[in-house]
Amino acid sequence: MKKTENKCMLITYADSMGGDLKALERVLDTYFREEIAGVHILPFFPSSGDRGFAVINYDVVDPAFGTWEDIDRLADKYFLAADFMLNHISIRAEEFRDYMLRGDASRYRDMFIRWEEFWPRGEPTEADLAVLYSRKPGGPCRAFTLADGSEVRLWCTFYEEQVDVDPYAEATREYYRRNLGRIASHVPMIRFDAFAYTSKVPGTSCFFVEPQIWDILDISTEPLRETGTDMLAEIHEEYHIQLKLAERGHYVYDFALPLLLLHAIEFKRTDRLRHWLEICPRRQITTLDTHDGIGVVDAAGLMTDEEIDDITRVVMERYDRAFSAVPEELRKKDPRPNGIINVGGKEKIYQLPGTFFSDMGEDEDGYLLARAVQLFTPGIPQIYYVGLLAGTNDFSCLERGEGGREINRHNFTEAEIAERVKAPFLRRLFALMRLRNTSAAFGGEFSVRQGKGPAALVLRWDKGGDFAELTADFEKKTVEVRVPSGVYGLDG
């Protein structure tokens, strides 16, 4: 198993680049052996929904994707990351089915959070609900019927096939130890999905509540300490939370970068972006796109509310123009409602739908500029598979009866990939990725300064006599890369 490296990392579903894990390996070996050093494979376990995030069990790889042998073979060539759902399990999981069958007699009874037991008075007050960080209408509560006919109401933050777990319960802690230990024997990095939602305290937002969140982090990382497995917490919120985790030595996500870059490119100003590059964590995973879209709340505090509204409006106008071509009967599957959260009784946009390339108006020069800045930003650059191929919004998923969130999750055939990698602007991107993986300068010191003109930035890495310097002009949408031998060729 290869250990985590400071090189380009792909994030993909197991079946999105060719159809299964063997095809993924073929695609990587054929087209991206020098460009991709690591792969985060989104949940590849048996699941009952949410595109893999409602895991039934972690014992095996879903046979539709392959086997543990396929995972291990990839792990010998690329450093891998896998997901663990810290906050919830599938309602089809053995533990939950046992609870539904046996009720209070189940050894898993305390694993699940009974709504009336959570609140001191048996029910939340209006004030409790007002401060709750809620992802769906009606709040995080769902009723279930036990085998004996009695009803229980349980905490359910997300979708129909998922139910939350209590991280303090001994049954949950054993569940963590067993499953995290198994995953850690195959991959060097594990992402804790929905980590911030695990800290539930009455009268609070129930989202990243301190100091409880740090106790939960100790509980959940205990199985990883023996193997030295890296932990990556998945949290979408304003940047101070990421800084707190980074201060404790953990990898964090840079989910603020996408909106900052979109704003800089659209409005030709770099002050917000430059400030973030100066203060952002160095031990982080950088992103431009994810399977859920582009984060909005992540840029809070780094941009004003007006600036966030401005770039959100531009992106949504582009999205709406494209979505208007969808037949009217299919528009009810619009993924936008999934990008709304309720905080303090008020709705706000959480994420933007669509692919990053589509949200940029399919601007090839602007796209290459954004990726170049990502590759020079401190941290491991993680590139979503749709973004690697500059994929566009796939509205045909609605005609196939799939959910609206699949617009940003097109499954590429090997033939599609073979054709797409020929695009000249992608060849230039791949050349930059090769530089990112091979230059020793990226293991040195980072600096950023204003370029010639208010819309230009210079990002530079230095290590000994080696350096790599990017000049990014947001007015002209051009990039120039210099290395000790001169201007680095970007012709692919």
Secondary structure as UniProt FT lines:
FT   STRAND          9..12
FT   TURN            14..15
FT   HELIX           21..31
FT   TURN            33..35
FT   STRAND          38..41
FT   HELIX           50..52
FT   TURN            63..65
FT   HELIX           68..77
FT   STRAND          79..85
FT   STRAND          88..90
FT   TURN            91..92
FT   HELIX           94..102
FT   HELIX           103..105
FT   TURN            107..108
FT   HELIX           109..111
FT   HELIX           115..118
FT   TURN            120..121
FT   HELIX           126..131
FT   TURN            137..138
FT   STRAND          141..145
FT   TURN            147..148
FT   STRAND          151..155
FT   TURN            160..161
FT   STRAND          162..164
FT   TURN            167..168
FT   HELIX           170..184
FT   TURN            185..186
FT   STRAND          189..193
FT   HELIX           195..198
FT   TURN            202..203
FT   TURN            210..211
FT   HELIX           212..225
FT   TURN            226..228
FT   STRAND          230..233
FT   HELIX           239..247
FT   TURN            248..249
FT   STRAND          251..254
FT   HELIX           257..267
FT   HELIX           271..279
FT   STRAND          284..286
FT   TURN            291..292
FT   STRAND          293..295
FT   HELIX           297..299
FT   TURN            301..302
FT   HELIX           305..323
FT   TURN            324..325
FT   HELIX           328..333
FT   HELIX           336..339
FT   STRAND          340..343
FT   TURN            344..345
FT   STRAND          346..349
FT   STRAND          351..352
FT   HELIX           356..359
FT   TURN            360..361
FT   HELIX           364..376
FT   STRAND          380..384
FT   HELIX           385..388
FT   TURN            389..390
FT   HELIX           396..399
FT   TURN            400..401
FT   HELIX           404..408
FT   HELIX           414..420
FT   TURN            421..422
FT   HELIX           424..438
FT   HELIX           440..443
FT   STRAND          445..450
FT   TURN            454..455
FT   STRAND          456..463
FT   TURN            464..465
FT   STRAND          466..473
FT   TURN            474..477
FT   STRAND          478..483
FT   TURN            484..485
FT   STRAND          486..487
//
